[in-house]
Amino acid sequence: MELKLVRGFVADLAPADKNGRVVCRIGAQAVRLHSDLSSGAKAGDEVLIGGELHDDVVHAFALKNFAQRQRLYKVDFTFHILGAGFGTMLTFFGLIFLAQSTAGAFFGNLALDLALITVGTGIAFFALHRLPRINRLTRWVDNVKE
């Protein structure tokens, strides 16, 4: 997944889908705006977006609107952080159950404990793997001046 900055004028602004996402064109590049960013761009506005390139479409995570006095819009991290906390909690409880079952107190079998640890670690990593990229894109977009 390539990180990309795109600057230009918003055109071909489609209506929002059921999840609030909007597809538009900025210059010659197709862009999909996250629901947190969709209110930040109107047709004809000069914007700078930062996002990840998937199948020739940039999935935007940060947007700076130069028509609105360089206002910065970014994706909300709340669900990523909550997911990471939930995954860490599952991993922690899996380790506790594993320690107790090996100490003689039987709460579950070994396969269940290992599955709980694996799922918890997977959820935590899945929730956290995008945060550094989103932060980097937000800093890049925020540091660009007119």
ZAZA-99236 format. One record per residue (C-alpha): residue in one letter; x, y, z. Coordinates in steps of 0.25 Angstrom, whole numbers, padded with zeros to 4 digits, always signed. Each point is the difference from the previous one (the first is absolute). Example, Ala and Ser with C-alpha at 12.3 -4.5 7.8 and 13.67 -1.06 7.14 Angstrom:
! residues 2
a+0049-0018+0031/s+0006+0014-0002/
! end
This chain:
! residues 146
m+0000+0000+0000/e+0006+0013-0005/l-0002+0013+0007/k-0004+0011-0009/l-0002+0015+0001/v-0010+0006-0010/r-0002+0015-0002/g-0011+0006-0009/f-0014+0004-0002/v-0012-0009+0004/a-0008-0005-0012/d-0011-0010-0003/l-0004-0001+0015/a-0009-0012+0001/p-0011-0001+0011/a+0004-0007+0013/d-0002-0015+0001/k-0007-0007+0012/n+0013+0001+0008/g+0002+0015-0003/r+0011-0002-0009/v+0001+0009-0013/v+0008-0003-0013/c+0005+0012-0008/r+0011+0005-0009/i+0011+0009+0004/g+0007+0003-0013/a+0002-0013-0008/q+0000-0008+0013/a-0012-0008+0005/v-0002+0002+0015/r-0008-0007+0011/l-0003+0009+0012/h-0002-0006+0013/s-0013+0004+0007/d+0007+0009+0010/l+0006+0008-0012/s-0012+0000-0009/s-0006+0013+0006/g+0014+0007-0003/a-0001+0001-0015/k-0009+0006-0009/a+0000+0000-0016/g+0010+0011-0004/d+0008+0001+0013/e+0015-0001-0001/v+0004-0011+0009/l+0012-0008+0004/i-0002-0015+0004/g+0009-0010+0006/g-0004-0015-0001/e+0004-0014-0004/l-0001-0004-0015/h-0008-0013-0002/d-0004-0004-0015/d+0003+0014-0005/v-0010+0006+0010/v+0006+0008+0011/h-0007-0003+0014/a+0002+0014+0007/f+0003+0001+0015/a+0003+0014+0001/l-0005+0012-0008/k+0004+0015+0000/n-0010+0010-0006/f+0006+0012-0005/a-0013+0007-0003/q-0004-0001+0015/r+0013+0007+0005/q+0008-0013-0001/r-0009-0007+0010/l+0005-0014+0003/y-0009-0012+0000/k+0005-0014+0005/v-0005-0014+0003/d-0004-0003+0014/f+0009-0010+0007/t-0010-0004+0011/f-0004-0013-0006/h+0014-0004-0003/i+0004+0003+0015/l-0012-0007+0005/g+0003-0013-0008/a+0014+0000+0004/g-0004+0001+0015/f-0010-0011-0002/g+0010-0009-0007/t+0010+0003+0011/m-0010-0004+0010/l-0003-0013-0007/t+0015-0003-0001/f+0001+0003+0015/f-0011-0009+0005/g+0005-0011-0009/l+0013+0001+0006/i-0006+0000+0014/f-0009-0013-0003/l+0012-0007-0006/a+0009+0003+0012/q-0012-0005+0009/s-0002-0012-0008/t+0014-0004+0000/a+0001+0002+0015/g-0011-0010+0003/a-0013+0008+0000/f-0007-0004-0013/f-0008+0011-0006/g+0001-0005-0014/n+0008-0008-0009/l+0013+0004-0006/a-0005+0002-0014/l-0011+0009+0005/d+0010+0009+0007/l+0010+0000-0012/a-0012+0004-0009/l-0003+0011+0010/i+0014+0005+0000/t+0001-0001-0015/v-0013+0007-0003/g+0003+0011+0010/t+0014+0003-0006/g-0006+0000-0014/i-0011+0010+0004/a+0010+0009+0007/f+0010+0000-0012/f-0011+0002-0010/a-0006+0012+0007/l+0014+0006+0002/h+0007-0002-0013/r-0006+0012-0007/l+0002+0010+0011/p+0014+0004-0004/r-0003+0001-0014/i-0012+0009+0003/n+0008+0009+0009/r+0011+0001-0010/l-0010+0004-0011/t-0007+0010+0009/r+0013+0007+0003/w+0004+0000-0014/v-0013+0007-0004/d+0000+0009+0012/n+0014+0005-0003/v-0003+0004-0015/k-0003+0015-0001/e-0007+0007-0012/
! end
